[in-house]
């Protein structure tokens, strides 16, 4: 008490850092790591590497020491097993003996007095070079100094209470160890209880009350929730349960991935019944931020009802924690509960006016106003409508947010709102966007009303990026660069002016612009290179250092969950897990996921696979489950395209991993693979059922889930083509082309035009199909779609060949021109089609002699038959074996002819 009175500025620090049994355990291990007056490698370490490993482990523990949940002693011992090696038993026994020796306040005083000796002082420069000292300014040194200060500020009652907690901490957690100090009798545990139950003088009690009252009025960012004891007393009067706050029942949700699980089970890491510790505002806010991040990552797999009861209890104990309403909103949002989400977002802004938990840069000219943070409330409401697939309501609310942000001079909120409008326009392509925005956002109106939707999107993207850069909103800058990359990938930039002289402009996309924007978006990570910049005063980040205690040595993307848990030898200790904020890692990961998509567009399958694999490996812990499922889905699709239906084994593992997601990319991939398999095997009835299931996953709202709708229509048209219902297939393709044109899906338009060419080819109208193939080629050249361009070239060659043998040479030249892309980046089906068409061109050419160069025809046919058998594509495989039988017949090889004919009949029967 005297120390606190002499140093008034330290009361806030004490309120933000309290001594607990877990921190005592860390201090004991630090004493082992840096014992005073020892040189070289201290006992019991046998090597420098072994000594450094414990130091890295202690560094992780200290950086996670402010978590709202602390691990029990047996969990700490289990972590020591991972890094202790041969010293595991010695470290565990030493820790248990040291804790059990703390039986009186004098023991605690002596312990902290000895702890002070491991710190290097001002005369440390005269020590031996190889002597081990702990730098007071290092992370471990600062932790030890904070513990010393917190202990010196403890009252006698608090010291006795700490002794009781240490006894319970040991007795409950180390039941597997034979601790004679606790097992012989209960006298040792009663000793600290005796100190705690002493009838102290009224003066001491009065000083304690004054100290509590003084802590209540300090800065609320670090102060205790000193209303909590009163709330707990009321809760104890109303309910009949054992001592311990309701907060002890908080069950922190587990990570979905077993391999990326936390280093300890937080559901078991609650305080003991007699170990009630007050939680600081800093810890509670950090816990809520961490849970918000977990909800956004796990989405619908996050436990709804369990966490809802926790939030209700928090509201009872701390009614001023308005962020709890926001957590309830997020919980309802990702569980698709529209009415509850709407109620909680209104309640959050009604109670807090948006002033709690928002990281927007406040404008210096506004200060406090009668609106509170009304513009931020509108932004959140608009994004809620966006999430639920209500584009018109979202646009209306976001337009109002633009107007209010301009009135209140809230530039940062305006920048975020413009970014949200860009995302809305990019995802849904709202047709009446221009009229609504133009009425409230004058800079857009000043450009003119003749802007197309794509031009308006480009203008808004550039202005949002410029605002974010001027306001130094680094994360928004990175996000806007990603949005610009997406625009440059899928849209052709056109002149904004509709009058006056126009400079010549190539109507095409530029991959260099996409790469430039992606590179600029990744520059955000450079802001977090220096560890000093990571010491953010936010409790949400203090737990990140212990999250990934065990890291897999190899790739575990498709490994079994049970194998990840049981095979402890497959893990190695990672001393310094990533402490970069989750939102930054998500943005960085999104750039790699988008790189995979961009390389898909450009037709480079190896680079697409590499970026998807990099994302799934390096950003699995920080990404949302939806994005992670998207990366897994891409990898499974690549596996199916190049390895056939061996991908079903990987699909099964991915299904188990993302079982909790109600509508994930894995479900879409599964339906796509099953549909492809049904088409290849000729089971059109099953293919139609799967196509219907795929269409059901899409929302009925126009413009929402447009990719799923396009995919379902394409597959429905292919079913009709396989059933030789060409007029119905043409009608579906026509409707699909209109939808793509309406929502400016230019890349999809190229695919639909190629579908028209396929319909005419299969129906025998090759002359009508050639213009569609040429139009598709034109789209592919404009958007640099190299693989789709090669596919369109192959279709064009097939159309020319179907016109007669006189066009065989032209068709062969087209195929050979597309071969580098087809063979280097095409899948099994595409390569097989190219090989069969090449063989047909040789056979149709009157100048080609089969008897002179039989391998020119047989080798591509053999390769095609092997690829098609992997795909179980019976109809096309039958065509390949039929051609092989013809060639063998011309060569007079009757045995090989009969073998090819037998394979032909087998595939015809199967189809």
Secondary structure as UniProt FT lines:
FT   HELIX           2..6
FT   HELIX           8..10
FT   HELIX           11..16
FT   HELIX           21..33
FT   TURN            36..37
FT   TURN            43..44
FT   HELIX           48..63
FT   TURN            64..66
FT   HELIX           73..84
FT   HELIX           85..87
FT   HELIX           88..100
FT   HELIX           105..116
FT   TURN            117..118
FT   TURN            122..123
FT   HELIX           124..126
FT   TURN            129..130
FT   TURN            136..137
FT   HELIX           139..152
FT   HELIX           156..173
FT   TURN            175..176
FT   HELIX           180..183
FT   HELIX           187..196
FT   HELIX           202..216
FT   TURN            220..222
FT   TURN            226..227
FT   HELIX           228..238
FT   HELIX           246..249
FT   TURN            259..260
FT   HELIX           266..268
FT   TURN            273..274
FT   HELIX           281..298
FT   HELIX           299..301
FT   HELIX           304..317
FT   TURN            319..320
FT   HELIX           323..333
FT   TURN            334..336
FT   HELIX           338..352
FT   TURN            353..354
FT   TURN            364..366
FT   TURN            370..371
FT   HELIX           374..387
FT   TURN            388..389
FT   HELIX           391..407
FT   TURN            408..409
FT   HELIX           411..428
FT   TURN            431..432
FT   HELIX           433..440
FT   HELIX           442..445
FT   TURN            446..447
FT   TURN            449..450
FT   HELIX           453..470
FT   TURN            471..472
FT   HELIX           474..490
FT   HELIX           511..521
FT   HELIX           522..528
FT   HELIX           531..534
FT   TURN            539..540
FT   TURN            542..543
FT   HELIX           544..547
FT   STRAND          550..552
FT   TURN            557..558
FT   HELIX           561..566
FT   HELIX           568..570
FT   STRAND          571..573
FT   HELIX           582..602
FT   HELIX           605..618
FT   TURN            620..622
FT   HELIX           625..643
FT   HELIX           644..646
FT   HELIX           647..657
FT   TURN            658..660
FT   HELIX           665..681
FT   HELIX           684..696
FT   TURN            702..705
FT   HELIX           706..722
FT   TURN            723..724
FT   HELIX           726..742
FT   TURN            743..744
FT   HELIX           746..763
FT   HELIX           766..783
FT   HELIX           786..802
FT   HELIX           805..807
FT   HELIX           808..825
FT   HELIX           828..844
FT   TURN            846..847
FT   TURN            850..852
FT   HELIX           855..871
FT   HELIX           874..891
FT   HELIX           894..910
//
